[in-house]
Amino acid sequence: MRWRQCFLNFNIMALNQIVTPFDSAVLETKEQYKAYFQIVKHAFKQLVHSIAKEKICNELETTLITQYCELLTYSLEAFRIKYLFNDEEKMRIDLTESGFPNYLEFRYLYNDLELKKEHMSKLPDIDKIKEEFLHTLLRDKQPIPDRKLHQAASLVYYSSVDQQFIFKRFVQGKIIKVEEDFAQYMVSWSFYDVTYNRPFICYMYFDLHDESVAEYKPKIYEVLRKTADRDMSLDMMAYAIDKKLPNLWPNRLKKIDLGPLHNVFAKDELQVTHALLKAIANKVLDLGSYAISLSVDEVISTGDFAEGSFFRKQYLQLWEASKPRKYLFTSHRVMQSLYDNIPETLRGLSGEPIEIPSLKLI
């Protein structure tokens, strides 16, 4: 498409060097890494703030969103350190409608830290590195070689990044007792879907029958990990959980889709991304312009039905799905550009686009 070719030839901040084969986009330069991490971290920070401000979720759900997003931003900072001076490996982003790092990057990050001691043993001592830097800068008055910068970045990476705070493909939240008329407990979890390469957060409100939380908790966690670790229709997810946990009575399930992130690095064919990239290529918007989509799906139990034979009968919930709520968060300037170019798409949202502060790349 002409607009995409125009964008890829857009020679500013070395962003024209992005390689975009069909299956991935590769960040090649330090300028690209710097710009990308600024955009994604800013997007998560403003998204969490706006969810709370707009009351898109209740207070407890918003608190949990904040915690999951903190894991994501921690992982992004680990990516930044890992790749900043690494000339051999390049980070890949978005296979499809995403704008986020490819899910394999999170797995590689986790695996790296499994071998932390082995990697650290191959690097020079931190005091020796400091001494060499001072000698090169102050005595020789020469720039630090990239090889030495990579060693220093690797030392920071392996010594400061904690594996337990890395966002994994499935992240289990705790069971929390709630004071709701419709449920006694709530459990949350998050997953990074391998098809869409973006994070989802789920909540389930439920009651227990003839079981204590302490005794049934391992079974609940096991079923969620095996049954609800990827994107699917919410009523299908609810049925699968209900079927495998006969002593748990789910009352309400909610799924939040964090994305896609529409930005200069995205390569999907969504109308918002298309319009944004076209405006950037035409210099109507600057390189730091972005928008982030968010959708909320919810199903509520309206009764139950019996399944199975007389001797092996199980009562399962009947589910009623509400209309998915779709939101778009972006700056005022981007909002104006989107209204000028894709007003019908914006009218399909659950409300007006939600304004967030713009980002100026530095």
N, C-alpha and C positions, 0 to 999 in steps of 0.2 A: 504494500500500500504506500502511496506517495507520502502521506504524512509521517509514516514510520521511518521511511528512508530519510526524509528531511530531518527527523529527530536524531537518527543515528549519525547523521553527518554534522550535527550541531556541535561545533568545535568550541567548547568552553569548559574550563576546569578539567580538561582531559576526559570529559565524560563521553566524548565521541569514540573512545577506545573500548567501550563496553562491547563484549562479544556476546551475541544472543542467538545461539543455536536453538533448535526447536525445543529441546528439553530443559534448558536452563539459561540463566544469565550469570555471567562471571564478572566479578569486580577485579579489575586489573591494576589500578593505581592507588597510591596513598590518598589522592584527592577524592577518588570515588569512595573509598572506605570511610573517610572522614565525613563526607556528605551523607552517605547512606546511614551511618550510625546516628548522626544528628537527627535525621528525619524520623527514623523508627523510634528512637528514645523519646523524642518530643511528642510523637503521635501517641505513644502509650501513656505518657504523663498527662497529656491534655484529655485523652479519652477517659481515664479513670476519674479525673476531676469533673468532667462533664456528666458522667453517669450519675455521680453523687448529686451534682447541682440540679440536674433535670429530673431526678427521682425516677430514673428508668428501672432501677431495682430497689428493693427495700434496703434498710441500713445494714443488715447482716450480710446480704448477698453482695452489696457494694464493698464491704470490708474484705470479703473473700476474693472478689475480683482484684482488689488492690494487692492482696498477697500473691495471687497467681501472676499478676503483671510484674511484680517485683522480681519474681523468679525469672521471668522472661527478660527484663531489662538487665538483670545480673548476668544472664547468659550472653546477651548482646555485648555487654562490656567485656566479657571474656573473649568473645569473637574478635572484638576490636583489638585487644592486646595480642591475641594469637596471630592475627594476619597482618598487623601493621607493618612489620619489617620482614615478612616471610615472602621471599621471591620464588619459592618453589611450589607452594600451594596457594590456590585462589578460592575464595569463598563463593559458593553458588547460591543464588536466590531464585525464588518462585518458579516452580514448574508450571503452574497453571494460574488460577485466579487467587493470587496470594500477595506478593510484594514483600513477603517475609523470607528469612533464610530457609533453604531446603531442609526438610526434617532430618536428612542424613547428617547435616552439620552438627545438630545437637547430639547425635549418637557418637560422631567422631570426637566431639568435645568431651563427652562422658568417658569414652574409651581412652583418650589422652590422659585423663586424670587417674585412670586405673593404673597407668604405668608411670605415675608421677616420679617415684623414686628412681626408676631406671633412667628417665629423661634428665632428671636433675644431676645424676652422677656423671653425665657426659658434658655438662656445662662447667665453665670456669667458676671459681669462687666469686661471690658478689663484691668483696673488697678488692680483689684483683681487677675486676672490671672497672670499678670506680677509679682506681689508681691509674689505669690505662687511659680512661677518658680524660682525667685531669692532665695527664702528661701530654696527650695529643692536642687538647684544646689550649692549654696554657703555655706549654713549653714549645711544642712544634707548631702551634697555631694552625692546625690542619683540621678539616672536618672529620667527624667520626665515620669510619668505614661502615657501609651497610651491614657487613657481616657481623661487626661488633654490636651494632644497634639491634640486629636480630637476636644475638645472644642475650643482650640485656632485656629485650622484650620477652624472650623465652623464660628468663629467670623470674621476671615479674609475673608472668602468666602462671608458671608452675608453683611459685611460692605464695601467690596471693589468691588464686581461684580455688574455691572450696567445692568439691564435687557434689556435696549434699544440696547445694543451692542451684545446681544446674537444672533447667527445665527439661524433664524427660518426656518421652512420648506419651506416658500416662502418669499423672500426678494425683495421688489420692488425698482428699481432705478428710478431716475427722468428722465423726458423728457428733452432732450438737443437739442438746435438748432445747426445744423451742416452746414458746407460749403462744400457740396458735389454736384456734377453734377446730381446725381441720386436721391437725397432726401434732404428734408429740416430739418428733425428731426430724432433723434435716441433715443430709450428708451432701457434700460437694465433691466434685472431681474435675480434672481438666485433662485434655489430651491434645496432642499436636497431630492433626489428621494427615496421614501419609498421601492421600489423594489430592487434597487441596493445599497442603503445606501452609496451614494456618491454625491458630489455637482456638479451641472451644472450651467453654466452661459450663458444667451442668450442675443442677441442684435437684435433689429428690426429697420431698417431704413425705413422712411415712409414720405408721404406727407398728408396734410389734404385738404378736399374739403368742402367749405361752413361751416367751423367750425373753431373756435379759439382754441388754445391749452388750455387756461384757462377753457373754457366751456366743452371741450370734454375730458379733462384729467381724471376726475373721472370715466367716462365710459371706457376709455382705461385701466385704472388700474384694474377695476372690471373684464373686459374680460380676461386680462392676468392672474389674480389670479385664475379665475375659469377654464380657458381653457389651460393655458400653465404652469401648476404647477408640471409637471411630465415629465419623458422622453418619447418621442414618435418620430415617423418619422417627419422630419422637414417640409416636404410638407404637412403632415396632420395638424401639428400645424399651419402652415401658412394659410391653407384653413380655419380652424376653426376661427382664428383671423379675417381674411378677411371677412368671412361670418357674423360675429357678429358686425363688425364695418363698416357699409356701407359708412361712410364719411372719413374713413381712407384708404389710398392707400399704402399698404406695398410694398416696392421695393426689400428689401434684408433682410434675416434672417440668423443669425449665432448662432450656439450652440456649446459650449465648454464643454467637459466632462473631469472633473478633477479627473482622476483616471482610473483604480484602483491603489492603493499604494501596491506594492509588497514588503513585509518585513517579518521579522521573526514571526510576529503575524498573518499574513494572512493565510487563510485556504481554498482558492479557488483552482480550478483545472487548472488555466491558466498555459500555458507553461512557461512564465517568472517566475511566482511564484514558480512553481514546480522546475525549474532549480536553482533558488536562494536558496530555502530551502535545496535542495540536497547539494549544495555547502557549505552552512553553517553547515549542519550536518556532512559533510566530512572535515570540518575545512579548506576548501579552502578559504572561506570568513568569516569575523568576524560577530558578532551579529548585529552590527550597519549597515550592508550593506542593501541597499534597491534600488528599482527603482520605478519610478512613470510614469504611462502612461498618455497620453493626446491625445484626438481626437477632431478635428474641423470639423463640418458639416456646409454647407452653401447652401442656395437656393436663386436664383435670379429671379425676375419677367422678363418674356420675352414677355408679352402681356396680353390680357384679353379675357374673354368670358362672354356671357350673360347667366344668370340662372333665371328661374322663368317665370311667365306668362307675357303677354303684359303689364298689369296694375301694376304688382309687379316685374318688371325686376330689377335685380341687376347685376352689372358687377364685376366679380371676376378675380383675377390674375391667369395667367398660370405660373407655376414654373419650373425652370430647376435646378436640383441638381448637384453640382460638386462632384467629387470623394472625399470621406472623407479623411482628412489628419490625419495620425496617427504618434505620436511621442513617444519616450521613453527617459527619463532623468535618468542618473545614473552615478556613479563614473567610473573612468578608469578601476579599477580592476574588478568591477562587469561586465562592458562591455566586458572585455576580457573573463571572465568566460562564459557569455552568448553566445559569438561568438564561443567558443569551444563546447558548448553543444546544442544550438538551433539556428544555423546560418540561417536556412530557415525562422524562425519566425522573425528575425531581418531584413531579406531582404524584408519582407512584410510591413515594415514601409515606411513612405513617404521620409525618408532620413536616414542617419546614426544616431545611438543613440547620444543624446546630452550630453556631459560630464558636470557633476556638481561636486563640491567638495565632498569628502567622509566625513562620519561622524564617529567620534570615541566616543563611549559611555563612559560616565564618571560617 
